[in-house]
C-alpha cells in the first residue's frame, strides 16, 4: 500500500486547470480516494486472472513458439512461425522475460500484465484532461473493469501494449502540444518514435495528432509554429519508415488472411456501399465494438435479462455519438484528437489494410470511452446538473463490466478464450505407459510444439499430416492418412489428441474444402482408430481438446 501510494500520489495531485475548477477540497479528496480504489481494483483483477494461469489459446501458441525457440537476433531478422507479426520492442521485451522467468505461460504474459497495469495510471491525467472529475472516474472504471481490456492485459499477445502506447501518445500530446521550445518538442518526437517499436497501431494515433496540430496552426496561419513541430513529427515519420522498411513492407498480409477476416468477421469497411448489406455493415460494427473492446454486454446472462441488456447498448452508443458531436462543436482540436484515429482506421479498413474488428480496436478504447463519458457529462449538464444523474449514468455504463467481473472471478472458467491444450497434454504425460504412442492431429501441433518445449514432455509422438486439401472426400482423406495409421499398429496403445473446433491452418482459406468444414475435425478419425483396436473408457475432453485412448496391441 505504501509503495502504491507513492506511485499514485504524483498522478493524483498534479491536475490540469480544467480539473481545478470543479469541487471543493473535500470532494476532491473523495474523488482521489475513489480513483485509488478503482486503480487497485483494476490491478487486483488483472493479477487474479494472471495468477489463474490458464492454458495458452491458439493465437498465443502461434506467437509463443517463436518467443521460446528463437533468440533476439532471429526475432529481429527471421519470419516468425505461423506467419505471426508483432513489434520488435514487444518481442524483445517478452523474450527477456522468458530468459529471466522460464518458458511458461506467466513469463509470456508478464509484459502484457505490466502494460495493463501501467495503462491505468497513465490514463488518469488523460481522462482528467478531456472530462470533468466524475466522468473521468467513470472512464477510468470502464478501463479497469471492462472484460476485453482485462483479458488482453493477461494475454501473451501485444494488444495490451498497443493500448498502453495509445494512452501514452495521448498523454504526451497533452504534455507537449502547446510547447514552443525545440527541447520539449524533440522529447515528444523521440517518445513517439519509441512507441512505434512497441505498437504498430499507434501510428494511427500519432498521425491523427500530427494532422490535428498541423491543421490548427494552418487555420490560424501560425507558420513558424507549424514548422517548429517538425522536431516532433519528423522523428515519428523516420521511425515508421525504418519499421516499414525492415518489417511491415516485407510481411504484407496474404490473400488467405484478408479472406479470413472478410469471411469470419466482415472486418473491412465497404468504401463505396452498393447494397443494403453494405449499409448494414455500419450499425453491425457499431454494436460489435460496443461488445468488444468496450465490454458493454453483460455475459453469462439468460433470457429475458440478456435480451434487455442487449438492447440497452443503444444508450452508450448514443452517448458516444452525442459526445462526439457536442465535442466537435465545443472544441474542434480535442474532437479531432479523439475521432481522427477512428476515421483513419476505418479508411485503412476500407483499403483492406487493417481489420476493423475486436482486439485490433483495443488501442481505440480510450477514444471510444472518452467520447462516451463526454456524452454522459453533457447529458448531465442538459438536465441541470442534477445531483443523482452522474450516479445513474455511471451505473448504466458500468453495470455490464461489474457483472462480468464478478462472474468471471467467481468462476474463472467463464473468462474469455479458455482452452485446455495444456491440461490435455499433461493428462497424456501423466497417463503415458511404456509402449504407447501419441498421435497429434494436425490442429494440435502448435500446442504440442509449445508445451513440449516449455514443459519438457517426453512421450513419443506421431505428428499427423494435414491432407484435407489433397482429398476430395472423407474417404480419400482417411486413405491419405493410411501411412499414419500403419505407424500406430506397432504400439500397445495410441492416445489420439485433437481439437474439435480448429478447421483451418495458417495459410489456408476458410471453408475449403467444403466437405471438411461440414464435419468435426479429428472426430472423423475415431472410427478409423476403432478398426485398429478397442477404445478405452479413460480419456480427456475439455474446452475443445480431446484425448481418446485406444488399445491397439495384438490379441
Buried (B, 14 or more C-beta within 10 A) or exposed (E): EEEEEEEBEEBBEEBEEEBEEEBEEEEBEEBBEBBBEBBBBBBEBBBBBBEBEBBBBBBBBBBBBBBBEBEEEEBEEEEBBBBBBBBBBBBBBBBBBBEEEEBBBBBBBBBBBBBBBBBBBBBBBBBBBBBBBBBBBBBBBBBBBBBBBBBBBBBBBBBBBBBBBBBBBBBBBBBBBEBEEEEBBBBBBBBBBBBBBBBBBBBBBBBBBBBBBBBBBEEEEEEEBBEBBBBBBBBBBEBBEEBBEEBBEEEEBEEBBBBBBBBEBBBBBBEEEEEEEEEEBEEEBBBBBBBBBBBBBBBEBEEEEBEEBBEBBEBBBEBBBBBBBBBBEEEBEBBBBBBBBBEBBBBBBBEBEBBBBBBBBBBBBBBBBBBBBBBBBBBBEEEEEEEEBBEBBBEBBBBBBBBBBEBBBEEEEBBBBBBBBBBBBBBBBEBBEEEBBBBBBBBBBBBBBBBBBBBEBEBEBBBBEBBBEEBEEBEBBBEBBEEBBEEBEEBBBBBBBBBBEBBBBBEBBBBBBEBBEEEEBBEBBBEBBEEBBBEEEEBBEBBBBBBBBBEBEEE
